[in-house]
Amino acid sequence: MLAHGFTQNGECWGRLPDLLAQQFEVVLVDLPGHGQSGHDDADLWRAAELLGEAGGPAIYVGYSMGGRTALHLALANPGVVQGLVLIGATAGLESEEERAARRSADDALADHLGAVGLATFLDEWLAKPLFAGLDDVAAARDARLANRVEGMQASLRNCGTGTQAALWPRLGEVAIPALVIAGADDAKFTTLGQRLANELPAARFASVPGSHAVHLQSPSQTAESISTTVEAWRLE
């Protein structure tokens, strides 16, 4: 089960689903506020519940916002998560001051999205340094245009990092085998990913060439990392 990041939907995974489908059954989902999903009012816990209902017992691969959602699912319903793959993800901001600042920033970003419209917002979003190196195919801008302004605004306000309680103190509860991936050029999420892998009881960290959207920049290397890790889990 693949859970996408903010501004994306189930059609925005590039070549990764086809590569993984050579070994696994791959299911794509639209998270709340994105694609064909409704549930604009869902917070991360509700989004995790919906994700689990859609995927059932499975290995969950989550990128960025999708990774945070999958981590919530692993805590809320560990029986449904057979394995956890987190790409460019975090367990949250640790101080209330940081979370409040992020909520304020996300509120402002949601207002800006409403003011400029989806097409302009996506151009601005994809121009961020986090997404440097994505070609037009990998960026999947046309697929992102299938999203709704109102849904994405709700996602920012209900599922943004500022709304998320810090999950770091609870990572020891996640006994599920896990793989944490970050782009080698993404210093922030490399640090966060290494910490996640250290604090999750049954996790390993993998660095893949690229920046934040490493699965889009380096799909073959990302698929290989996932495939070899999952095969190792099956042999244990």
C-alpha positions in Angstrom: 0.0 0.0 0.0 1.5 3.3 -1.1 0.6 6.5 0.7 1.6 9.7 -1.1 2.7 13.2 0.1 1.1 16.6 0.2 -0.1 18.0 -3.2 0.1 14.5 -4.7 -2.4 11.6 -5.1 -2.3 8.0 -6.0 -1.2 8.8 -9.6 2.0 10.6 -8.6 4.4 7.8 -7.8 6.3 7.9 -11.0 7.9 4.6 -12.0 8.0 3.2 -8.4 4.7 1.2 -8.5 5.7 -0.6 -11.8 9.1 -1.5 -10.4 7.6 -2.8 -7.2 4.9 -4.7 -9.0 7.5 -7.0 -10.5 7.6 -8.6 -7.0 4.6 -7.4 -5.0 0.9 -6.5 -5.4 0.8 -2.7 -5.3 -2.2 -0.7 -4.1 -2.3 3.1 -4.5 -4.5 5.3 -2.4 -5.7 8.9 -2.3 -5.2 10.4 1.2 -7.8 12.7 2.6 -8.2 16.0 0.8 -6.4 14.6 -2.3 -7.4 13.0 -5.6 -10.7 11.3 -5.5 -10.8 11.1 -1.7 -13.2 13.1 0.4 -12.8 13.2 4.2 -11.5 16.7 4.1 -12.1 17.0 7.9 -9.8 14.0 8.7 -6.9 14.6 11.1 -3.9 12.3 11.0 -5.4 9.7 13.3 -8.6 9.5 11.2 -6.5 9.5 8.0 -4.5 6.6 9.4 -7.8 4.7 10.2 -9.0 5.3 6.6 -5.6 4.2 5.2 -5.8 0.9 7.2 -9.4 0.3 6.0 -8.3 0.8 2.4 -5.2 -1.4 2.6 -5.9 -4.1 5.2 -3.0 -6.3 6.3 -0.1 -5.0 4.1 3.3 -3.4 4.0 2.7 0.3 4.1 5.0 2.6 2.1 4.5 6.3 3.0 6.2 9.3 1.6 6.4 12.6 3.6 2.8 13.2 4.7 2.0 9.6 3.7 4.8 8.5 5.9 3.5 10.4 8.9 0.0 8.9 8.2 1.5 5.3 8.0 3.4 5.9 11.3 0.1 6.9 13.0 -1.4 3.7 11.6 1.4 1.6 13.0 0.7 3.0 16.4 -3.1 2.9 16.2 -3.5 -0.5 14.6 -0.2 -2.4 14.5 -1.9 -5.7 13.6 -2.7 -4.4 10.1 0.8 -3.1 9.4 3.0 -6.1 8.3 5.9 -3.8 7.5 6.6 0.0 7.4 8.6 1.9 4.8 9.0 5.6 5.6 10.4 7.9 2.9 11.3 11.5 3.8 9.2 11.3 7.0 9.3 12.6 10.6 7.8 11.7 13.9 6.9 15.3 14.4 8.0 18.6 16.0 8.9 18.2 19.6 8.0 21.6 21.2 4.7 23.3 21.3 6.4 26.5 20.1 7.6 24.8 16.9 4.2 23.2 16.3 2.4 26.5 16.8 4.7 28.3 14.4 4.2 25.5 11.8 0.4 25.6 12.2 0.5 29.4 11.6 2.7 28.8 8.5 0.4 26.1 7.2 -2.7 28.3 7.8 -1.0 31.1 5.8 0.0 28.6 3.1 -3.6 27.4 2.8 -4.8 31.0 2.5 -2.2 31.6 -0.2 -3.4 28.5 -2.1 -6.9 29.8 -2.1 -5.7 33.2 -3.3 -3.5 32.1 -6.2 -5.2 28.9 -7.3 -4.0 25.3 -7.7 -1.9 25.7 -10.9 0.1 28.6 -9.6 0.5 27.0 -6.2 1.8 23.8 -7.7 4.4 25.7 -9.8 5.6 27.5 -6.6 5.6 24.2 -4.6 7.6 22.2 -7.2 10.1 25.1 -7.4 11.1 24.5 -3.8 14.7 23.3 -3.2 13.2 20.1 -1.7 12.1 19.0 -5.1 15.2 20.0 -7.1 16.2 17.5 -9.7 12.6 16.3 -10.6 12.0 16.2 -14.3 8.5 17.0 -15.7 7.5 13.3 -15.8 8.6 12.6 -12.2 7.0 15.8 -10.9 3.6 14.7 -12.3 2.2 18.2 -12.3 -0.8 17.2 -14.5 -1.8 14.5 -12.1 -1.5 16.9 -9.1 -4.0 19.2 -10.9 -6.6 16.5 -10.2 -6.6 17.7 -6.6 -9.0 20.2 -5.2 -8.1 23.5 -3.6 -10.5 23.0 -0.7 -9.2 19.5 0.0 -5.6 20.6 0.0 -6.4 23.5 2.3 -8.1 21.1 4.7 -5.1 18.8 4.5 -2.7 21.6 5.5 -4.9 22.6 8.4 -5.8 19.1 9.6 -2.8 16.9 8.7 0.1 19.3 8.6 3.1 18.7 10.7 2.1 21.5 13.1 -1.1 19.6 14.0 0.8 16.4 14.7 1.7 15.4 18.3 5.3 14.5 18.6 5.4 10.7 18.2 9.1 10.3 19.2 8.4 9.1 22.7 6.1 6.4 21.3 8.4 4.9 18.7 9.5 2.2 21.0 5.9 0.8 20.7 6.4 0.1 17.0 7.8 -3.4 16.9 6.9 -3.8 13.2 9.9 -4.3 10.8 10.6 -0.9 9.3 12.8 0.7 6.6 13.5 4.4 6.7 14.7 6.0 3.4 16.0 9.5 2.8 17.7 11.3 -0.1 21.4 11.6 0.3 21.1 15.4 -0.6 18.3 15.9 1.8 20.2 16.8 5.0 17.2 17.6 7.2 15.4 14.3 6.5 18.6 12.3 6.5 19.1 13.4 10.1 15.4 12.7 10.9 15.5 9.4 9.1 18.5 8.2 11.0 16.9 9.1 14.2 13.7 7.3 13.3 15.7 4.2 12.4 17.6 4.4 15.7 14.5 4.8 17.8 12.2 2.3 16.0 13.0 -1.1 17.5 13.2 -3.1 14.3 14.3 -0.6 11.7 17.1 0.1 9.3 18.1 3.3 7.5 18.9 3.6 3.8 20.3 6.6 1.9 19.3 6.8 -1.8 20.7 9.3 -4.3 18.5 12.4 -4.6 16.7 15.0 -2.5 13.4 14.9 -0.6 11.3 13.2 -3.3 14.0 10.5 -3.7 11.5 7.8 -4.9 10.7 10.0 -7.9 14.3 11.0 -8.6 15.8 7.5 -8.1 13.0 5.0 -8.5 15.2 2.0 -9.3 17.4 2.5 -6.3 14.4 3.1 -4.0 12.5 0.0 -5.4 15.7 -2.1 -4.9 16.1 -0.9 -1.3 12.4 -1.7 -0.5 12.5 -5.1 -2.3 15.7 -6.4 -0.7 14.6 -5.2 2.7 11.1 -6.8 2.4 12.7 -10.1 1.2 15.0 -10.0 4.2 12.0 -9.6 6.5 10.3 -12.6 4.9 13.4 -14.7 5.6 13.6 -13.7 9.3 
